[in-house]
Amino acid sequence: MAINKQEKKHVVKDVTAKLKQYKTVAVASISGLKSRQFNAIKKKLRGQAEMIVARKTLITRAIQEARPELAELTKHMPTSEVIVLSNLDAFKLYKLFKQSKSKTPAKAGQIAPHDIIVPGGETNLAPGPVLTELKQAKIDAKIQGPKIVITKDTVVAKAGQPITPQVAGVLSKLGIEPMEVGIDVKIAYDNGTMYPGDILNIDEAKILDEIRTAHQQSVNLAVYAEIFNSVSIEILLMKSAREAQALKAKMPAVADEQKAVAPETPAEAQTPPPEGTAG
């Protein structure tokens, strides 16, 4: 909707003021998002992030006036995008939007965000024409009793490939919703650094597992190489104590062995035999 000059000035003034209030500023895409869904997300994030929808020219003008260091953000705005303002750090902000996404059915022609798999097993589909539809989607299925059974897990769409009409129809009938709808953060500025969306999209569980593995490997190396630090010292002391105990346990046996094979001393060799002993 067209706005007049006075309204444009008001938008620029409002955005300029808000840009100065938040430390993290991001550009996000709302492509394919319905107004109802957008408003629901906006309400859910109230108090944690503020979203502004405005023309690129107006946002650019506000950035120039308020925070020139954000100029890089405008390169990621085609025409009209959402500006996200928050005092959360960029990674927490991205995670917030990621968690706010919801599942939705696939449509023909959409690009698969990941490998879409139809799991094997019994379905709720009754025998009929749908069996042919499954076959057309290259899904092995058979009739078993009153229902259709998919014989094995099947990848029906590879990541990055368009979803065919046949696959979209079958997924809908099976109740599989492989797509996500929500707000995608494309780039964010936080504390002097620009973070592209792919950098912000981290798998926390995987990273924590890698940190735990790296920690354990470094401790093992420190113990093996006898490198003393706050973690390895306790393990090395316990190891030394065990080795000392094991050595102590062997000492009586070693002493007996040494005594059994010990040669006569010169004094012992020169001791005369007792009186009365035949020479």
C-alpha positions, 0 to 999 in steps of 0.5 A: 500500500502506497504511503505519503511523504509524511508517513514515510518520514514517520516510519524512518523516525520510528525505525531510527529510534528503535535501532538505537535501543537494541544491540542485535539487528537482523534481516529476516525473510517472511517468504511464504508466511501468511499474515495469520502465522506472522502475527502469531509468531510476533505475539509469541516473541513479544518481549524478546524480539521486535519485528518491523516490516518496511520498505528497503529504502526507508530502512536504509535511510534509518540505518544511515541516520542511526547506525551506519555500521549496519549498512551491510544488512541492506545488501540482504534485503531485496525490496521489503523484508523484516528487520528484527531487533533484540537484546538477545545475542545473535545465536539465541535470536536465531534459535528463538525463530527456529523453535517458533517454526511449525510443520506444514504439508508439502506442495508440488514444486517446493524444494525439499529442505532435507531428504524426505523419508516415508517410513516402512510399516502399517498405514491407516490407508485402506486398499484402493486407488491409493495403492497405485498412487504409492507405486507412482511415488516409487514407494513399495507397498502391499495390501495386508488385511484391511490396510496398506503396508509400506514394506520399507523406508523410502526416500521420496525426495532428496534434499534440494530437489523439487517435490513431485505432484505424486509425492506431495499427494502421497505425503498428504494422505500419509499425514507427513508434513516435511516442510517448515513455515516460519521466519528465516533469519538471513543475517544478523549484526551483534556486537560488531560482527555480522553473522550469516544465517548458516553460521547461526544455524548450529546443532547444539547437541552435536557441538556439545558431544564434540566438546565432550569427546575432545575433552576426554581425548585431551585428558587421555593424552595428558595422562599418557604423556604425563602432562600435569594440569588441574584435570590430569594431576588427580588421575596421575596421582591415583595411577602412581598410587596404584603402581606403588601398591602393586610394586609394594605387593611384589617386594617380599617375593623379590626379597625371597628370590634375592636371598635364595640366590645370594652368594656366600660372603667372604666371612661366611666362606672363612668360618671354621667348621664346628669342633668334632667335625671330621676334616 
